Amino acid sequence: MQNVIGTIHGCHIPIKRPSENGNDYFNRKKFYSVFLQAVAKCNLMFIDVDVSWPGSVQDARIFCTSDVYIRGQNLCPPDYFILANSAYPCLTWTIPPFKNNGHLTPMQIYFNTILSKTRANSENAFALLKGRFRRIRDLLDRNHVQEICETIVACCVLHNVCLLKGGEDILEFIDEGRHNADISMKYGWQNYDEHE
């Protein structure tokens, strides 16, 4: 797809139950987490990151209160877009797939396929982050949610710095990130794209 600024994704990062408001962090997948929402470009760099919400909060609410929602019109010039999964609203600058209600036209199915393929490249940003910074999986051992969120944001910034520097085998990190996600799915460290 042309004129795509980036794609927005989210994932649950498992933590142990916080002592304050612990139930707020218990997500629908039955574990405690903070939610990482990020916009990634096709070059795998993050252009927006939000890690300020407990795992029980729905991603649509997180999106509607995030900086990217507030700045979306300015971030996307006319006829430019951010691609999303079907949990996100359709706006003048955000494009989710058509919801499959069993009555999609062939053109809508084709559109969803192209959108999914375009989003797939940027999904590698999460796998790269998880493969490069395996420390994120060890956040279960931390006690302070604020410290956990700051660590995740720092990893996202360092992720961009590493990409700018170049000279590394990112495919190996992506493969490791996907492999680690498969192993740790029982802890919920996975992309949150099941709405499609």
Wavefront OBJ file of the C-alpha trace (Angstrom):
o trace
v 0.000 0.000 0.000
v 1.176 3.508 -0.748
v 1.198 6.571 1.512
v 1.540 4.550 4.706
v 3.295 6.376 7.560
v 3.422 3.253 9.733
v 1.358 0.617 11.467
v 0.006 0.585 14.989
v 0.231 -2.540 17.118
v 0.036 -3.535 20.714
v 1.166 -6.343 22.948
v 0.839 -7.358 26.564
v 4.084 -7.447 28.518
v 3.745 -9.780 31.500
v 4.500 -8.513 34.977
v 3.863 -9.868 38.431
v 0.813 -8.569 40.240
v 1.475 -5.006 41.435
v 0.746 -4.322 45.087
v -1.333 -1.247 44.191
v -4.411 -1.705 41.980
v -3.207 -5.182 41.055
v -6.510 -6.282 39.527
v -6.257 -3.488 36.953
v -3.261 -5.277 35.448
v -5.040 -8.631 35.070
v -5.899 -8.866 31.379
v -8.500 -10.927 29.540
v -5.837 -13.528 28.714
v -5.621 -14.295 32.433
v -2.246 -12.836 33.413
v -0.915 -9.522 34.756
v 0.542 -7.148 32.194
v 1.224 -3.639 30.994
v 0.169 -2.818 27.455
v 2.696 -1.581 24.890
v 1.166 0.314 21.978
v 3.544 1.475 19.260
v 3.542 2.841 15.732
v 6.302 1.327 13.613
v 7.504 2.390 10.194
v 8.294 -0.138 7.467
v 12.000 0.343 8.326
v 11.123 -1.147 11.773
v 11.694 2.115 13.677
v 9.159 3.225 16.260
v 7.697 6.693 15.752
v 5.346 6.556 18.737
v 5.303 4.445 21.902
v 2.793 4.348 24.759
v 3.340 2.104 27.792
v 1.174 3.825 30.362
v -1.801 1.494 30.723
v -2.549 -1.669 32.729
v -3.295 -4.856 30.836
v -7.036 -4.804 31.575
v -7.628 -1.633 29.546
v -8.914 -2.188 26.024
v -6.644 -1.133 23.193
v -9.287 1.156 21.632
v -9.378 3.188 24.857
v -5.588 3.293 25.014
v -5.489 4.511 21.420
v -8.103 7.235 21.990
v -6.133 8.679 24.918
v -2.680 8.351 23.353
v -0.473 11.060 21.897
v -0.674 9.463 18.466
v -4.454 9.917 18.505
v -4.116 13.558 19.505
v -1.370 14.211 16.927
v -2.683 11.888 14.230
v -3.991 14.586 11.886
v -0.638 16.390 12.046
v 1.426 13.206 11.856
v -0.324 12.119 8.661
v -0.458 14.668 5.859
v -3.529 14.490 3.593
v -3.793 11.110 1.861
v -1.281 9.467 4.245
v -2.299 6.819 6.749
v -1.471 4.628 9.710
v -2.570 1.019 9.272
v -4.202 -0.785 12.179
v -5.902 -4.017 13.135
v -9.666 -4.176 13.439
v -9.626 -3.203 17.127
v -8.839 0.373 16.077
v -11.336 2.879 14.670
v -11.442 3.909 11.034
v -10.469 7.585 10.860
v -9.357 9.873 8.050
v -5.772 8.885 8.912
v -6.172 5.390 10.445
v -7.123 2.408 8.297
v -8.183 -0.910 9.847
v -9.307 -3.889 7.764
v -12.953 -4.425 6.959
v -14.558 -6.411 9.764
v -15.302 -9.887 8.536
v -18.983 -10.389 9.237
v -19.214 -13.224 6.736
v -20.477 -10.918 3.984
v -17.323 -9.252 2.670
v -17.134 -8.552 -1.031
v -14.199 -9.928 -3.041
v -12.797 -6.375 -3.208
v -12.984 -6.012 0.584
v -11.269 -9.381 1.055
v -8.551 -8.311 -1.379
v -8.142 -5.005 0.476
v -7.807 -6.832 3.820
v -5.175 -9.144 2.310
v -3.095 -6.242 0.975
v -3.449 -4.347 4.265
v -2.344 -7.425 6.225
v 0.686 -7.954 3.981
v 1.682 -4.305 4.340
v 1.354 -4.483 8.115
v 3.388 -7.698 8.315
v 6.699 -5.952 7.608
v 6.193 -3.488 10.442
v 5.136 -6.282 12.792
v 8.768 -7.324 12.621
v 9.556 -4.275 14.774
v 8.022 -6.013 17.795
v 9.868 -9.250 17.052
v 13.112 -7.305 16.655
v 12.524 -5.484 19.949
v 11.851 -8.752 21.775
v 14.796 -10.518 20.146
v 17.284 -7.734 20.721
v 16.196 -6.853 24.271
v 15.473 -10.164 25.919
v 15.617 -8.327 29.250
v 12.022 -7.270 28.671
v 10.964 -10.838 29.446
v 12.610 -10.506 32.860
v 10.362 -7.608 33.871
v 8.311 -10.140 35.786
v 10.918 -9.774 38.525
v 10.410 -6.017 38.915
v 8.143 -4.558 41.581
v 7.464 -1.021 40.387
v 5.193 -0.495 37.389
v 6.688 2.932 36.646
v 10.165 1.396 36.440
v 8.854 -1.345 34.147
v 7.261 1.201 31.800
v 10.413 3.339 31.738
v 12.508 0.250 30.920
v 10.236 -0.646 27.995
v 10.373 2.912 26.606
v 14.184 2.910 26.970
v 14.345 -0.363 25.020
v 12.222 1.171 22.252
v 14.533 4.205 22.040
v 17.636 2.005 21.984
v 15.931 -0.137 19.329
v 15.768 2.950 17.071
v 19.368 3.926 17.854
v 20.575 0.439 16.909
v 18.668 0.602 13.618
v 20.166 4.018 12.827
v 23.647 2.716 13.557
v 23.123 -0.352 11.363
v 25.672 -3.069 10.769
v 23.890 -5.877 12.596
v 22.020 -8.964 11.535
v 18.475 -7.920 12.389
v 16.984 -11.055 10.838
v 18.618 -13.126 13.562
v 17.087 -10.892 16.240
v 13.677 -11.032 14.528
v 13.800 -14.826 14.396
v 14.835 -14.956 18.046
v 12.069 -12.526 18.994
v 9.476 -14.673 17.253
v 10.928 -17.841 18.776
v 10.950 -16.296 22.260
v 7.375 -15.139 21.739
v 6.347 -18.691 20.879
v 8.061 -20.037 23.984
v 6.691 -17.367 26.279
v 3.127 -17.241 24.945
v 2.053 -18.786 28.199
v 3.263 -15.511 29.753
v 1.413 -13.442 27.186
v 4.417 -11.887 25.420
v 2.805 -11.836 22.016
v 1.529 -9.415 19.414
v -2.027 -8.426 20.052
v -3.550 -8.959 16.624
v -6.210 -11.557 17.162
v -8.983 -9.209 16.058
v -8.238 -10.080 12.429
l 1 2 3 4 5 6 7 8 9 10 11 12 13 14 15 16 17 18 19 20 21 22 23 24 25 26 27 28 29 30 31 32 33 34 35 36 37 38 39 40 41 42 43 44 45 46 47 48 49 50 51 52 53 54 55 56 57 58 59 60 61 62 63 64 65 66 67 68 69 70 71 72 73 74 75 76 77 78 79 80 81 82 83 84 85 86 87 88 89 90 91 92 93 94 95 96 97 98 99 100 101 102 103 104 105 106 107 108 109 110 111 112 113 114 115 116 117 118 119 120 121 122 123 124 125 126 127 128 129 130 131 132 133 134 135 136 137 138 139 140 141 142 143 144 145 146 147 148 149 150 151 152 153 154 155 156 157 158 159 160 161 162 163 164 165 166 167 168 169 170 171 172 173 174 175 176 177 178 179 180 181 182 183 184 185 186 187 188 189 190 191 192 193 194 195 196
